[in-house]
């Protein structure tokens, strides 16, 4: 029988703004199990794990590891107690090699200098021991996402982690990479490691975990054997109501071309060809999905369309207007809305209020601006309406955005962009890191916008999302379009994954035949 390796007892965390993130939470994990932790954004699961890893400090409660009460005031304390954490956004130095990243902070020394030969040997031995095969000499920025994740796991294992927290570990992985990760997690479990698996993908929770703890509104609402509870029941306990997990939409009826991309190429600052001869159209009343492992040109494509970068070759037209040399403001005035991949850098002003962020794209309009003075009453009314309509969990619209959970920050971005009456919506990872309830809401609103005649370009690393939402679908690999599917419903996850990994590629004739049919 498995013993209790971790117990968190009566954990309470209140932030300075009065928001109660955890209230009397009890959480325990058995040695040698994969234990899932799920909940809505703002439910308190990330805060709970940050407390366990020493990134946050509770007002009340106790932590026991192997039956002993421990004090964890920093990540150093957590590591000393055998707790490691792999964050959703990797904490790697892109310009360093795999070996240099893995030994960072615990560098082997020789004659007062770092012993790089020893670092390579340590990395190779660790990689072989845990069957997490990586090239110690490879530069991290050149690695695919799945390989970077292995580096993060190896970093934690080198530092003696016996309890490993994985935060949204499959968010950007293909089905093949996810399957490989799960095999590696099972092997770690079989070797006596304990895994805490945080995810919003309930099908994966069912597949990989033995037990699941569900949180809602800062409390633990139940611990279940995973085999005894359905995805529907998990989502209902998370959200407090029934959630429609299947995206419901009618067949699209596309009309005129709104976004036209022709012969687009881009070379980055390092001289690397990131986009190569990209061609596609997005029509009114259509969702065109872009699938691909991150780092294959999707980000640069979006940034060119939205004015954040300029192309080296080719043209982009919105509503017949070439936008290659237009400002971001002018592109938005053509009816473009943009949900950016990086919400904190491009989506919000973190130190500004929710209200200020919600009107940041329209405060110059006469509706809200009386010349010298702003129409505060109208701005307040709009902000309150959007907070309510999009379910933004906050104390008031005057609350600073940086005090919100990641999912609620995403809702602020989505509320602003969806309410701007767009003709073209660029949705880049629109539901990344958010819960099933918020995801259901955003998916429904995207379909509603499509049905109202909005042209939508959807970029997502979530295969279920991109396959179910998209009407048509393109796949990017190595900066090129390697496949085009006129009907997204007719492609399987496995087939899509093969194109995403570069294992398959349609001919130019096949792509052109479908694109220009």
N, C-alpha and C positions, 0 to 999 in steps of 0.2 A: 504493500500500500504506500502511495506517495505521501511524503511529509510536507508540511507547510514551510516553504523556504522564505516567504515574504508575507508580512502582515502589516497593513497600515490601518491604524485604529483611531476612529473619531477625528479624522482630519478635517479641519475647518480653515478656510482661507478667505479673508475679506480684503479686497483691494481698497486703496485710499479713497476712491470715489464712492465707496459704500457698496459696490457690487460684491455679492457673496458668490464666489466661484465654487467653493466646496463647503458643504455643511454637514458635519458629523459623518463623513464618508468612511466606511469600512471596506477594505479591499485586501484580498489575500490570494496568493498564488502557490501552487504546489510545485515541489522540485521536479524537474524533468517533464514539464508540460508546456504546451503552447496555449496560452490563455489570451483570448480576444477581449479587447476593451472598446466598447462602442458607445455612441451617444451623439446627440445633435451638436452643432457648433454652439459653444457657450454652455454645454452641459457640464463642463468641469473636468473632462478626462485628461486634456493636455496639461492643465494646471496640476492635477494630481500627479502626473508623471514628472512634471518639472520639479515638484516637491521631492519626489523620490530621487531625482538626479541632482538635487541641491541647487537648482536654478531659481526656485521660489521657496519661501519659508512660511509655514503655517502659523496661525494664531493659536491653534490647539491641536492636540493629537500626538500620536507616537508611532514610530516605525520600528519593526522587529525583523531582523534578518537571521535566519537559522535559530530562532528562539531568543536571540539577544537584542535588547533594545539598543538602537544606534542613534547617533546624532549626525545628521547629514546637512551641513551648512554650505556646501559647495560641491561642484562636480568632482573635485579632488577627493572629498570625503566619500562620495558615491563610488568612485572607482576603487578606493581602498576597501570598500565593503562589497566589492564584486558586482557592482551595478554599472552597466554600459548603456549608452543611448545612441541610436542612429536616427538623426533628425530627418524630417521630410525634405528639407533643403540641405544638401550635403555640406559638411564643414571641411572641405578639402581646399588645398592651395593648387589652383589649376596649373601653374607653371612648374611645379615640382613633380618628380617621378613618383611612382607608386610606393617604392621603398622609402623615399624621403618623407612622404605623407604619413606612412604607417609608423615610422620611428620618431616623428616629430614630438618633442617634449621628453622622450625617453631614449635619446640618441646614444648609441654605443660609442665609446671614446677610445682613442689611441694617441698617446703622446700629446694630450690636450686638445686634439682635433676630432671631428666626427669621423668615425671609421665607416666609410661608405661601403667597403667590401663586406664588412660584417652586417651592415644594414640589408644588403642584398641577400646574404645568407639567411638572416632572420626571416625576411619576407618570404623567401622561397620555402623555407622549412614550415612556416606558419600556413602558407598556402596549401602545401601538400598535406599537412596534418588535418586540416579541416575541409579538404577537397573544394576549396574556393580558389580555383586556378586564375592567377593573375600574372602579368609580366612585370617583375619588379622594376625593370628599366623603363617601362612605358611612361610617357608624360601624361598626367591625369587629364589635361584639357583635350587630349586626343582620344580618350576612351569613350565608348558608348555608356549610356546611363546605367545599364545593368552591371557593367564592370566597375563603375564608380561605387555602386552600392556594396559590392564585394569588398572594395578597399575600406569602406567605412566599417563594415562588420569585422574585418581583420584588425583594424585599428583598435576596436573595442576588445576583441579577444586577446590581443597582445598585452593589453593592460589588465588582464585577469578577469574579465567580465564573465560571471556565471549566470547572472540575470541580465538578459538583453532586451531593451525596449526598442521596438521598431515602430516608428511613426509614419503611417501611410507608405509602407515600403513598396507597394506595387503601383503607386499612382501614375508612374510614367513608363511602366514596363509593358512589353508585348506579351501575348499569351505564352509564347515559348520561354521568354525570360522569367515570367512569373512561375511557370512550372519548374524551371531550373532552381529558382530561389526557394520554392516550397520543398523541393527535394533536399536542398542544403539545410533548411531549417529543421526538417525531420531528422537529418543526420546529427545536427547539433543537439537536438532534444535527446536522441538516442545515446549521445555521449555525455548526458547528464546536465546539459544547459537548460535553463528555463527561459522561455520566450514570452514577452508581453507584446501582443500584436494589435496595434491600433489601426483601424480601417473603417472606411465608409462603404466598402464593397462587401455587402452581406453574403454574396455567393462565395467569396473567398474566405470569409469568417467561418462559414459552414464547412468549407473544404478543409481548412488547415487546423482549426482549433479544436481542443477537447472540451473546454469550458468557455463561457462568455459572460462577462460582467457588463450590465447595461446601466448607463447613467442618464439622468434627466434632471435639469434644473439644479445641478450641483449636488445631487444625491445618487446613491446607489439604489436602483429600483429592482435589482434582482441578479442572481448568479444562476446560470443554467448549464447543464450538460448540453453541448451543442447539438447532439443528435436528437435531443428531445424538444427542440424549439425550431419553428419555421422562420424563414426570412421575413414573412409577413408579420409574424408575432414579434420578432425582434424590432422591426421598424415601428410597429404600433406602440411598443413599450418605450422606444426612444422618443417618439414624437407626441404620444398621448392620443393618437387617433389613427384610423386606417390610412395607409399610404398606397397610392397606385404606383407600383414599381414598373409597370410596362408603359412605355410612351404611346399615347393614343393620338393618331393623326390620320387624316384622309390623304389620298394621293394628291400630290401637288399639281398645280395648273400654271406652270411658268409662262411668263409673257415676255416683254421686251428686256434686252440686256441692260443691266444697271452698272455692273462692274466688268470691265474688259481688260485683261492682262495679255500683252503680246510680246513675244521674244524677249522676255525679261531676264537680264543677267546682272549679277552683282559680285564684285571681288572685294573681300574684306581688307582691313588694315594690314593684315599679315601677308597679303598677296594671294590668298586662297580663294578659288572660285566657289562661292557659297550657293549661288543660284545660277542655273545654266539653261537658258532658252525656255523659260516657263510660259505656257500659253493656257488660258482658260477663260470662261465667261461665267458670271453669276447673274441669273435672270430674276426679274420681279416675281415674287411668290415662290421662290425656290430656296432650299437649304443645300448648299454645296459643302460637303465635308472634306477636310484635309486630314488624312491619317499619316502617321509617321513617327518613328522614334525621335525624341527631341534631339536637336542638333543637326537636322538634315535640311535646314534652310527655311523652316516654317516661320521662325521668329523674324528673320530678315525680310521674308516676303510680306508679313503683316506690317512691319515697320516702314517698308517702302510704300505700301498702299495707304497707310495712315499719315505719311509725311515725316516720319521720324528718321528716315534715311532716304538717300537719293540713289536711283539705279545707275549702273554703268552703261546699260544698253536696254533698249526696248521701251515700251510705253504702258502706262496705266491710265485708263479712262473711267470716270464716274459720271454717269448720265451724259455721256458724250463729251465731257470736258477732260482734256489731258491734265493730269495733276502732278506730273513729274517735278515741276518747279514751284508748285503752290505751297503756301504755308499750311501748317496744321489747322489753323483757324479757317482758312479758305476751304480746305478739304471738308471740315466739319460743316461749313455753311452750304456745301453741296448736298447735305443730308446724310452724312456719315456718322455713325456712332461706333464706339470702339470699347470693348471690354478687354483690357490688356492682360497678357499672361502674368506680368509682375504687378500686382495691384498696389503694392506699397511704393514702388518707384514711379509708375505711370498712372495709376488709377486714382490715388487719393493724395491729399496733403494731410499727413498724419497729425500734425499739430493744430490743424484747423478743426472746426466743429463739423458735425454731421450736416447741419444746415448749410454751412458754407460750401461743403463738398457737393451737396445736392444741387446747388444753383451755380456752381463754378463755370458751367458752360452756357449760362443764359442770363447772368446778372446784368449784361450790357443791354439786353432787350428792353424796349420801352415799357413792356408789361411790368417789369420789376424795377425799372430805373427812371427816376423823375429828373434826371440831369445831375444836380448836385447831390440829391438824396436818394437812397434806396427806398422802395416801398416795402418796409419791414413787415407790414401786416400780410401782404400777399406772399412774401417769402416764407413767413412763419406758417401760413395756411398750407402752402405747397409742401413744405418740409414735413409737417404733421401728417398730411395726407399720404406722402410717400413712405414715411416711417411705418404707418399703419398698413398700407397696401402691400408693402414688401416684407412686413414682419421683422423689421430691424429691432433687435432686442437691445434697448438702451434706456437710460434714465430720462433723457430728453434729447431733442434735436440739437441742443446746445452742447451736448457732451462731445469731447474731443474724440476723433476717429481712432486714434492710437489706443484708446482704452477699450475698444471693442475686440471681440474674438475674431479670428481670421474669417470665419464664415459670415459674420455680420458686416465686416468691412467689405466683403464681396457683394453683399446685398446693397450696400450704399452705392457701389459702382454700378451695379445692375439697375438699380432704381433710377439713377441719373440717366444712364444711356438708353434704357427702354422708354423713358418718359419724354424723350427729346424729339418724338415723331420722326424717326429715321426713315430714309429711303434705302439705305444700305447699313447693315449691321455686321461688323467684324467682331466675332465672338471667339476670343483666344482663351482656351481652358476655362469656360464660363462657370464650371461647377467644381473646380479643383479644390480639394480640402474642405468641402462642405457636406452636410449631412443629407440623409435621404429626403427629409421633408423639404428643405430648401432646394434640393436638386429637382424634386418633383415640380415645385413651383416655377423654377427658372425654365425647365423644359417646356412646361405648359405655356409660359409666356412667349418663348421663342416660336413655338408652333402658331400661337395666336398672331404674332407679328408677321410670320410667313403668310398666313391666311388673309391678312390685311394688305398683302402685296409688297411687303419688305423683302429685299434681296438679302440673303444671309450667307456669309462665309464663316463656317464653323471649323475651328482648329482645336483638336482635342487628342490628348494622349490616352483617354479612356475609350477603349474600343467599343464597349457597350453603348456609350453615349454617341460616338460618331456614327456607328452603324444604325442605331435606332432613330436618331434625329434626322440624319441626312437623307435627302432625296436622291442626290447624285454624290459621287465620291471620287476623290483623287488621292493617290498615295505618293508621298515624297520620300526619296532615298538619295543621299549624296548630292542634294541640291537640284535634283531632277524630278519630273513627274514620271514615275515608273509604271503607273497603272491608272486607268480611268474606268469607272463603273457608272453607267447611265442610271442604273437602278440599284441603289445601295442595299436593298433588301435581298438581293440575289447573291451576295458574297458572304462567305463564312469567316469566322474569327481566325481560323487556322490559315486560310488562304490569304487573308489580309496581313496576318503576321509574317507570312513568308515574303510578301512584297516589301513590308516594312523593314525586314532584316536584309534585304537585297538578295534573297535566295531565288526570287522570281522577278521577271521584268517583261512587260508587254512590249511588243515592237512599236516603233514610231507610227507604222501604218495602222496598227490596231488602235492606238490612242487617237490619232487624227480622225480615223473613221468614226469613232464615237463622238469626239469633241465637235466635229463639224458636220455631223449627220443632218 
